[in-house]
Amino acid sequence: MTLQRKFVFEHTVAHHLDELSIIENKSMNALIRDMIEERYEKLKKQKRLDNFYSGIGLSTGLIGDISIQEIKANRNV
């Protein structure tokens, strides 16, 4: 499904977009789509990395103030 959006650019930005479309031999539509997708993927990757690194501190092996190793050492076998 496609949606139609209207964007208003400053004159210099519009000129840069024109030049890029000529240099890369792509339509302005394709250029903007590619730029948005590239930016979105970068943000998505950064979000995954942030979530990964925020979870590292959670896996310390502690249950309250006692570690799993202490529980194993003190249990009656």
N, C-alpha and C positions, 0 to 999 in steps of 0.2 A: 504494500500500500504506500502510496506517495502522498505527501502533503505539500501544499504550496505555502511558502513563507515569504514575507517581504522584509528585506534588510536595507537599512540606510547606512551608507558608508561615507566617511569624509572623502573629499576629492582625492587626496593623496593615496588613501587606502584603496579606493576604486581604481586608481591608475596602477598601483602595484599589482592588484588582482588582474587587470588587463595584461600587464607585462608578463606575469607568471603564466597566464593561460597561453600566451603566444610562445614563451620559452619552452614550456613543458608540453605544448601541443595537446592541451586538454581544455575542455569547456570549463567555464567558471563554476558551473554546477559540480563538475567532477572534482575540481580543485578544492572547493569548500567542503564537499563530502569527505574527501581523503584527509583533509586537515582535521576535521571534526573526529573522524574515526581514529586517526593517529593520536590525537589528544585524549580521547576517551580511553583507548587501550593503555596509554601511559598512566592515567589516573587510576584505572582499574588495577593495574599491576602494582602501583604504589599502595593502594588500599589493601590488597592481599598481603603485601610485605608488612605493612603496619599491623595488620591483624595477626600475622605470624609472629612477629617480634613481640607484640603485646602479650601473647600467650606463653612465651618462653618462661617468664617468671612464675607462672602458675604451676608448673610441673617440678616442684622442688622435692617431692617425696615426703613432705611433712603432712601429718594428720594432727592438726592442732599444734602443740609444741613437741610432739613425739614423732620421730622418723619411723618409717616402715622397718628399717634395719633394727632399731631399738625394740620394736614390738616383736619381731622375729626372735631376737636374742633373749627376750624375757619370757617368752611363752613356754608353757610346760608341754613337753613332748612325750 
